[in-house]
Amino acid sequence: RAYVYERDASGWSETAILLPDDSAQYFGWAVDVNAAGDVIVVGTNYDQLGYVYVFTKDVSTTPASDWTLAQKLSPDQPTSGQGFGFSVAIDKDDDTIVVGAYRTELDVDETTSYTSAGAVYVFARDTPGSFASNWTEVGCPTNCEKGWIVPDEPAGTSLTEYRFGYSIAIDGGTIVVRSSKHFNSDSDAVSDSEAVWVYTRKVTGDAQSAWSRAALLT
């Protein structure tokens, strides 16, 4: 369950309880809310195929406290056990939702794969600014990699146990991602210390734009 509290002149009070429409495990593991307070994103910590649940408030009611499950998000090509929904974030204007899947296995080629490398998925509203519009994975179905952020390390770097996407945040055209490891250019090797990755849109203001790394904070 996810509990909604709202503040008035007398303080905070519980106004709603959000529930999934299925038997999701650890529903409420991750939550975020937009700036207006009328869209809530709820993630899970599920070993199998996970979803992210988007709830919207019916602002036509008085008081505006009725919440509806508007959409369930999942990757275009889901993988069992990838931890999709372990972390979630929604932009303040609610046009963009980002989802962390820190246990995602990355296949480099037919012989090389990295377990728990991690990935972050980006979903954008089909019609920016429209409260009634749904969210779709950026680039799908023709080029889903536009909305799929993975560690962009030097060729040959082992991404095993990077856990990229363990926690995430978004603000406008900037996404921040936490990982358990990173490549240290000073030592020319993978460091077992955590890092924060900063990504920006390649095309400013375009919700369907791909993302590029702007900084690595260690």
Salt bridges, closest charged atoms under 4 A:
GLU6 OE1 - LYS57 NZ 3.13
ASP21 OD1 - LYS72 NZ 3.24
ASP22 OD2 - LYS72 NZ 2.84
ASP47 OD1 - ARG103 NH2 3.61
ASP94 OD1 - ARG125 NH2 2.91
ASP95 OD1 - ARG125 NE 3.57
ASP152 OD1 - ARG213 NH1 3.58
GLU153 OE1 - ARG213 NH1 3.65
GLU161 OE1 - ARG163 NH2 2.79
ASP171 OD1 - LYS92 NZ 3.60
ASP192 OD1 - LYS181 NZ 3.70
GLU194 OE2 - ARG178 NH2 2.70
